[in-house]
Amino acid sequence: MASGLTPSQTVGPFYWGTLVGSCRADLAPAGVAGERVEVALTLHDADGTVVPDGVLEIWQANSHGRYNHPEDRRNLPLDAGFEGFGRASTDTQGTARFATIRPGAVPWPQGGRQGGGLQAPHLNVSVFARGLLNRLATRLYFDGDPALAGDPVLRLVEPTRRATLIAKRDASGVWRLPIHLGGAQETVFFDV
């Protein structure tokens, strides 16, 4: 009997019952502090075609810059009812929508290559789709935020590619970010 590795599987149809069945796209019920925002993430394949059967997750700090996580022990307020986590599937137009609050700035570890400082308000985004062996991790930043210039993560990204991480606000007030899985417009993904 051979002792080789078994072949990898891509994320397939089996995930719909477990990932999509537990979708939670409204992260900020009434009473949560902060500016409510709507975010629309549109998933595209390497050819630019929309992906109508993907799943996107977001994880974020609250408006005070604190994560609802036991490792975040900073003396900042937590909001009852705000977990900072959401999941939504893409629709036939390839778009997943989230209602949330604009996050606050969070610190960057002092010992890192960037030497501390504050990260600009952002959403951490995970992408699940057919053809992917593992989730892809990226970020969404908000266009026009003065903190973008000093963000230690953005400074690690080649300047010509930073725009793939920055959402633009449309005329109706929705923050929109296209996510391209490959090709000439490929989104920056992080090795986490």
Stockholm file with secondary structure:
# STOCKHOLM 1.0

chainA/1-192         MASGLTPSQTVGPFYWGTLVGSCRADLAPAGVAGERVEVALTLHDADGTVVPDGVLEIWQANSHGRYNHPEDRRNLPLDAGFEGFGRASTDTQGTARFATIRPGAVPWPQGGRQGGGLQAPHLNVSVFARGLLNRLATRLYFDGDPALAGDPVLRLVEPTRRATLIAKRDASGVWRLPIHLGGAQETVFFDV
#=GR chainA/1-192 SS CCCCCCCCCCCCTTHHHHTGGGCBCBCCCTTCCSCEEEEEEEEECTTSCBCTTCEEEEECCCTTSCCSSTTCCCSCCCCTTCCCEEEEECCTTSEEEEEEECCCCEECCTTSTTCSCEECSEEEEEEECTTCSSCEEEEEEETTCGGGGGCTTGGGSCGGGGGGGEEEECTTSCEEEEEESSSTTCCCCBCC
#=GC SS_cons         CCCCCCCCCCCCTTHHHHTGGGCBCBCCCTTCCSCEEEEEEEEECTTSCBCTTCEEEEECCCTTSCCSSTTCCCSCCCCTTCCCEEEEECCTTSEEEEEEECCCCEECCTTSTTCSCEECSEEEEEEECTTCSSCEEEEEEETTCGGGGGCTTGGGSCGGGGGGGEEEECTTSCEEEEEESSSTTCCCCBCC
//
